[in-house]
Amino acid sequence: MNQDNVIYFNNCKGRDHVANYGPGAFFDLDDVGRQSKQALDLPVGQECVVASYGADGRIIFDWYTLDRETKLQDKRGNMCRVFFGKLLSTEALTKSKAIRSKRYSAFFSVSGHFKRHSVVHGDVKALDRPRDKGKKATFCAEEVDPSGGPFVEGATRRITVNAYERNAAARDSCIQQQGTACCICGFDFGKVYGPEARGYIHVHHVKPLAEIKSTYEINPKTDLRPVCPNCHSVLHLGGVQRSVEDVKAMLSSVRKVKKSE
């Protein structure tokens, strides 16, 4: 297997792999028949691109780096080979632009139709993938910055006020372990806004970095929580540091009142 080349996956049936198999899942293949012999023995770190139709008719190309392949049961009760990895970048193109694109032309037949094969052979190099130039995630006071760095957080740097360094690797690990749905209200950007918003979520520090005032080694499982921007704002509303349980209780109380009305 040449790891320099990208593996093409065609999600022509529009399956929601995260909903079916959990956070990080990006494609599946049958464990029997023709698909059982496709995309075998992919190395960890292999770049893959998954093509699927977006809600607006454009074609969404999600680029992943492979973490692992696991056999799991799908919703039909069939065993599947499921691919898990980290989302690298996303590109949305009209069909006409995608057909003319060097990156994605392999997904289409000579007549201009989407191929029906689950694994499509192409020769695009990993270095040719889109890099989301200039695109930065939005985050609030205690959001984890996706810009990169070691798993040590909390060191201060002087701007006009003290801003506490946050770590992209810790953020990714939190999302891999806990998913991209808000742990308080359950809101999921991908389910509400479609493929382009899939995977977006804030990551909240259980203990505010400003209270630590030093570097420390973060545990993404115990120290971080995925939360939507609304719940994240309430966690810090009015300068008060509320716990996840506090905000859950607030939300539950309001829902009970609404039910009784």
C-alpha positions as CSV (number, residue, x, y, z in Angstrom):
1,M,0.0,0.0,0.0
2,N,1.4,3.4,-1.1
3,Q,0.6,5.7,1.8
4,D,1.5,8.7,-0.3
5,N,-1.7,8.2,-2.3
6,V,-5.2,9.1,-1.0
7,I,-7.9,6.4,-0.6
8,Y,-11.2,7.5,-2.1
9,F,-14.5,6.4,-0.3
10,N,-17.8,7.1,-2.0
11,N,-20.7,7.6,0.5
12,C,-23.3,7.5,-2.3
13,K,-25.9,6.1,0.1
14,G,-25.5,9.1,2.5
15,R,-24.9,7.0,5.6
16,D,-24.2,8.8,8.9
17,H,-21.3,6.8,10.2
18,V,-20.8,8.7,13.4
19,A,-24.5,8.1,14.3
20,N,-24.1,4.4,13.4
21,Y,-20.8,3.6,15.1
22,G,-19.7,6.5,17.3
23,P,-17.3,9.5,17.2
24,G,-14.5,9.3,14.7
25,A,-16.2,6.8,12.3
26,F,-16.1,8.0,8.7
27,F,-16.8,5.0,6.5
28,D,-17.8,1.3,6.6
29,L,-17.5,-1.7,4.2
30,D,-19.2,-5.0,4.3
31,D,-17.2,-7.8,6.0
32,V,-18.3,-10.3,3.3
33,G,-18.4,-10.2,-0.5
34,R,-16.6,-7.8,-2.8
35,Q,-16.2,-5.0,-0.2
36,S,-14.4,-7.4,2.2
37,K,-11.4,-7.4,-0.3
38,Q,-11.3,-3.6,-0.7
39,A,-9.1,-1.1,1.1
40,L,-7.3,-3.8,3.0
41,D,-4.4,-3.3,5.5
42,L,-4.5,0.5,5.3
43,P,-1.7,1.9,7.5
44,V,-2.3,4.2,10.4
45,G,-2.1,7.7,9.2
46,Q,-3.4,6.9,5.7
47,E,-5.2,9.9,4.2
48,C,-8.7,9.1,3.0
49,V,-11.4,11.3,1.3
50,V,-15.1,10.6,1.7
51,A,-17.5,12.0,-0.9
52,S,-21.2,12.5,0.0
53,Y,-24.1,14.8,-1.1
54,G,-24.7,17.8,1.1
55,A,-28.2,19.1,2.0
56,D,-27.8,22.0,-0.5
57,G,-27.0,19.7,-3.4
58,R,-23.3,20.3,-3.4
59,I,-20.9,17.4,-2.9
60,I,-19.0,17.3,0.4
61,F,-15.5,16.0,0.5
62,D,-14.3,15.1,4.0
63,W,-10.6,14.3,4.4
64,Y,-9.5,12.0,7.2
65,T,-6.3,10.4,8.5
66,L,-6.9,6.8,9.5
67,D,-6.5,5.8,13.2
68,R,-7.9,2.3,13.1
69,E,-10.2,-0.2,11.3
70,T,-12.6,-2.2,13.6
71,K,-15.3,-4.8,12.9
72,L,-18.7,-3.7,14.2
73,Q,-22.4,-4.5,13.7
74,D,-24.4,-2.0,11.7
75,K,-28.1,-1.2,12.2
76,R,-29.2,-4.0,9.9
77,G,-27.3,-6.5,12.1
78,N,-24.6,-7.1,9.5
79,M,-20.9,-7.1,10.5
80,C,-18.9,-4.3,8.8
81,R,-15.4,-3.1,8.6
82,V,-15.5,0.4,10.2
83,F,-12.9,3.0,9.6
84,F,-12.1,5.6,12.4
85,G,-9.9,8.6,12.1
86,K,-9.4,12.3,12.5
87,L,-11.1,14.9,10.3
88,L,-8.4,17.0,8.5
89,S,-10.4,19.3,6.3
90,T,-13.7,19.6,4.4
91,E,-14.4,21.0,0.9
92,A,-17.8,21.5,-0.6
93,L,-18.1,21.9,-4.4
94,T,-20.9,21.9,-7.0
95,K,-21.0,18.7,-9.0
96,S,-19.8,20.6,-12.2
97,K,-16.7,21.9,-10.3
98,A,-16.0,18.6,-8.7
99,I,-16.0,16.8,-12.0
100,R,-13.4,19.2,-13.4
101,S,-11.3,19.0,-10.2
102,K,-8.1,17.1,-10.3
103,R,-8.7,16.0,-6.7
104,Y,-12.1,14.5,-7.3
105,S,-12.6,13.6,-10.9
106,A,-12.0,9.9,-10.1
107,F,-15.4,9.9,-8.3
108,F,-17.2,10.4,-11.6
109,S,-17.8,8.3,-14.6
110,V,-17.2,9.5,-18.2
111,S,-20.8,10.4,-18.5
112,G,-20.5,12.7,-15.4
113,H,-22.4,10.6,-12.9
114,F,-21.3,9.7,-9.4
115,K,-19.8,6.2,-9.5
116,R,-21.7,3.7,-7.4
117,H,-18.6,1.9,-6.1
118,S,-17.8,2.3,-2.4
119,V,-14.0,2.4,-3.0
120,V,-13.0,4.5,-6.0
121,H,-9.4,4.3,-7.3
122,G,-7.6,7.6,-7.8
123,D,-4.0,8.8,-7.8
124,V,-4.2,12.1,-5.9
125,K,-1.3,12.6,-3.5
126,A,-1.9,13.4,0.2
127,L,-0.1,16.7,-0.3
128,D,-2.8,17.8,-2.8
129,R,-5.6,17.8,-0.3
130,P,-7.3,21.2,0.7
131,R,-5.7,22.7,3.7
132,D,-8.5,25.1,5.0
133,K,-6.1,28.0,4.6
134,G,-7.0,30.9,6.9
135,K,-9.9,29.0,8.5
136,K,-10.0,29.2,12.2
137,A,-12.5,27.9,14.7
138,T,-14.5,30.3,16.8
139,F,-14.1,29.9,20.6
140,C,-15.0,31.8,23.7
141,A,-13.2,32.4,27.1
142,E,-12.6,28.8,28.1
143,E,-12.7,27.2,24.6
144,V,-9.8,25.0,23.6
145,D,-7.9,26.6,20.8
146,P,-7.4,24.2,17.8
147,S,-4.1,25.8,16.8
148,G,-1.8,23.1,18.1
149,G,0.9,22.4,20.8
150,P,1.8,19.8,23.4
151,F,-0.5,18.3,25.9
152,V,0.6,20.9,28.5
153,E,-1.7,23.8,29.0
154,G,-2.0,26.9,31.2
155,A,1.2,28.8,30.4
156,T,0.4,32.5,30.2
157,R,1.4,34.9,27.4
158,R,1.2,38.7,27.6
159,I,-1.1,40.4,25.0
160,T,-3.2,43.1,26.8
161,V,-4.5,40.7,29.3
162,N,-3.4,37.2,30.3
163,A,-4.6,34.7,27.8
164,Y,-4.1,31.0,28.8
165,E,-2.7,28.7,26.2
166,R,-5.0,25.9,25.0
167,N,-4.1,22.7,23.2
168,A,-5.4,21.2,19.9
169,A,-4.3,17.6,20.6
170,A,-6.2,17.6,23.9
171,R,-9.3,19.0,22.1
172,D,-9.1,16.3,19.5
173,S,-8.7,13.6,22.1
174,C,-11.7,14.9,24.1
175,I,-13.9,14.8,20.9
176,Q,-12.7,11.3,20.0
177,Q,-13.6,10.0,23.4
178,Q,-16.8,12.0,24.2
179,G,-18.2,12.8,20.7
180,T,-19.4,16.1,19.2
181,A,-22.8,16.3,20.8
182,C,-23.2,18.8,23.6
183,C,-22.9,16.9,26.9
184,I,-25.4,19.2,28.5
185,C,-28.3,19.7,26.0
186,G,-27.4,17.1,23.4
187,F,-27.2,19.6,20.5
188,D,-25.3,18.3,17.5
189,F,-24.3,20.7,14.8
190,G,-24.0,18.1,12.0
191,K,-27.5,16.8,12.6
192,V,-29.0,20.3,12.6
193,Y,-26.9,22.1,9.9
194,G,-25.7,19.3,7.8
195,P,-22.3,17.9,6.7
196,E,-20.4,21.2,6.6
197,A,-21.1,21.7,10.3
198,R,-20.4,18.1,11.3
199,G,-17.7,17.8,14.0
200,Y,-17.9,21.4,15.2
201,I,-18.3,21.8,19.0
202,H,-16.8,23.9,21.8
203,V,-14.6,22.1,24.3
204,H,-14.9,23.3,27.9
205,H,-12.3,23.1,30.7
206,V,-13.9,21.6,33.9
207,K,-11.5,23.6,35.9
208,P,-10.8,27.1,34.5
209,L,-7.3,27.6,33.4
210,A,-7.2,31.1,35.0
211,E,-7.6,29.5,38.4
212,I,-4.6,27.2,37.9
213,K,-2.1,30.0,36.9
214,S,0.5,27.5,35.9
215,T,1.2,24.8,33.3
216,Y,-0.3,21.4,33.9
217,E,-0.8,18.1,32.1
218,I,-4.4,17.8,31.0
219,N,-6.5,14.7,30.9
220,P,-9.0,15.0,28.0
221,K,-11.3,12.5,29.6
222,T,-11.7,14.1,33.0
223,D,-10.7,17.7,32.4
224,L,-12.6,18.5,29.2
225,R,-16.2,18.4,28.1
226,P,-17.8,18.9,24.6
227,V,-20.4,21.7,24.9
228,C,-22.4,23.8,22.4
229,P,-21.7,27.6,22.4
230,N,-25.0,28.3,24.1
231,C,-24.4,26.0,27.1
232,H,-20.7,27.1,27.1
233,S,-21.9,30.7,27.5
234,V,-24.2,29.8,30.4
235,L,-21.3,27.9,32.1
236,H,-19.5,31.3,32.3
237,L,-22.4,33.7,32.3
238,G,-21.9,36.7,34.5
239,G,-18.4,35.8,35.3
240,V,-19.6,32.8,37.4
241,Q,-18.0,29.4,36.9
242,R,-20.9,26.9,36.9
243,S,-20.4,23.2,36.7
244,V,-21.8,21.0,33.9
245,E,-24.2,19.5,36.4
246,D,-25.4,23.0,37.4
247,V,-26.3,23.9,33.8
248,K,-27.9,20.5,33.3
249,A,-30.1,21.2,36.3
250,M,-31.0,24.6,35.1
251,L,-32.0,23.2,31.7
252,S,-34.0,20.3,33.3
253,S,-35.8,22.8,35.6
254,V,-36.9,24.9,32.7
255,R,-38.0,21.9,30.7
256,K,-40.2,20.6,33.6
257,V,-41.9,24.0,33.8
258,K,-42.6,24.1,30.1
259,K,-44.1,20.5,30.3
260,S,-46.4,21.5,33.1
261,E,-47.7,24.6,31.3
